[in-house]
Amino acid sequence: MLAFRKATVGAETITNFWDNGKDQVAFGCGAKGFVVINDEDTALSRAFTTSLPAGNYCDVIAGGLKAGACAGATIAIDATGMATSAAPARTAVVIRVGQTK
């Protein structure tokens, strides 16, 4: 997570904030990163609007980028900035620039 913070320095404005009114929240750090936090007992799967450039991003929590490949989950961002993310119960999905394959 320290690498995520370093990668998102300068993006202090929160973008694309979403919450379900309970224990699920998602937000962007401008065009530098995006976070989904699920602190509920059921999985969260939905499309999110991000400000990230299109590409396939490695989930930092699931292992990030290792030797040019994602060690865990991959999140695809389309040309419009939309991403479909699945966050298992009681976990998070974190993607950032520099962690694309």
C-alpha positions as CSV (number, residue, x, y, z in Angstrom):
1,M,0.0,0.0,0.0
2,L,3.0,2.3,0.4
3,A,3.7,2.0,-3.3
4,F,0.0,2.9,-4.0
5,R,0.4,6.0,-1.9
6,K,3.6,7.0,-3.6
7,A,2.0,6.4,-7.0
8,T,-1.0,8.6,-6.2
9,V,0.9,11.6,-4.7
10,G,-0.5,14.7,-6.2
11,A,-3.9,13.2,-6.6
12,E,-5.3,14.4,-3.3
13,T,-8.7,15.0,-4.7
14,I,-11.0,12.0,-4.4
15,T,-12.8,11.2,-7.6
16,N,-15.6,8.8,-8.7
17,F,-16.7,8.2,-5.1
18,W,-19.3,5.5,-4.6
19,D,-20.8,3.8,-1.5
20,N,-23.7,1.5,-0.8
21,G,-24.7,3.3,2.3
22,K,-23.3,0.4,4.5
23,D,-19.8,-1.1,4.4
24,Q,-18.8,-0.9,0.8
25,V,-17.0,2.0,-0.7
26,A,-15.0,2.9,-3.8
27,F,-13.1,5.9,-4.9
28,G,-10.4,7.1,-7.2
29,C,-7.2,9.2,-6.8
30,G,-7.6,11.0,-10.0
31,A,-6.0,9.3,-13.0
32,K,-3.5,7.6,-10.7
33,G,-5.4,4.9,-8.7
34,F,-8.7,3.4,-7.7
35,V,-9.7,1.5,-4.5
36,V,-12.7,-0.7,-3.8
37,I,-13.2,-1.7,-0.1
38,N,-15.8,-4.4,0.9
39,D,-16.3,-4.8,4.6
40,E,-19.4,-6.9,4.3
41,D,-20.1,-10.6,4.5
42,T,-21.0,-10.9,0.8
43,A,-18.9,-10.3,-2.3
44,L,-19.2,-7.0,-4.2
45,S,-19.3,-7.1,-8.0
46,R,-20.3,-4.1,-10.1
47,A,-19.1,-1.7,-12.7
48,F,-17.3,1.5,-11.5
49,T,-16.5,4.7,-13.2
50,T,-12.8,5.5,-12.8
51,S,-10.5,8.2,-14.1
52,L,-7.7,5.7,-15.0
53,P,-6.5,5.3,-18.6
54,A,-7.7,2.1,-20.4
55,G,-5.7,-1.0,-19.8
56,N,-5.4,-4.2,-17.7
57,Y,-4.4,-3.4,-14.1
58,C,-3.0,-5.8,-11.5
59,D,-4.7,-5.7,-8.2
60,V,-2.0,-4.6,-5.7
61,I,-3.7,-6.4,-2.8
62,A,-3.8,-9.7,-4.7
63,G,-0.1,-9.5,-5.5
64,G,0.5,-6.8,-8.0
65,L,2.8,-7.0,-11.0
66,K,5.6,-9.6,-10.8
67,A,8.0,-10.3,-13.7
68,G,5.7,-8.6,-16.2
69,A,2.5,-10.5,-15.2
70,C,-0.2,-10.1,-12.6
71,A,0.4,-12.2,-9.5
72,G,-3.3,-12.1,-8.6
73,A,-6.5,-10.6,-10.1
74,T,-6.6,-8.4,-13.2
75,I,-9.0,-5.5,-13.5
76,A,-9.7,-4.2,-17.1
77,I,-10.5,-0.5,-17.6
78,D,-12.2,0.2,-20.9
79,A,-11.8,3.3,-23.1
80,T,-14.5,5.1,-21.2
81,G,-12.9,4.5,-17.8
82,M,-15.3,1.8,-16.7
83,A,-14.1,-1.2,-14.7
84,T,-15.9,-4.2,-13.4
85,S,-14.5,-5.2,-10.1
86,A,-15.2,-8.2,-7.9
87,A,-14.2,-7.7,-4.3
88,P,-14.6,-10.8,-2.1
89,A,-16.2,-10.3,1.4
90,R,-14.0,-8.4,3.9
91,T,-11.3,-7.4,1.4
92,A,-10.3,-4.7,-1.0
93,V,-9.2,-4.3,-4.6
94,V,-6.5,-1.6,-5.3
95,I,-5.2,-0.7,-8.7
96,R,-2.8,2.0,-9.7
97,V,-0.7,3.4,-12.6
98,G,2.5,1.4,-13.1
99,Q,0.8,-1.9,-12.3
100,T,-0.5,-2.7,-15.8
101,K,0.2,-5.8,-17.9
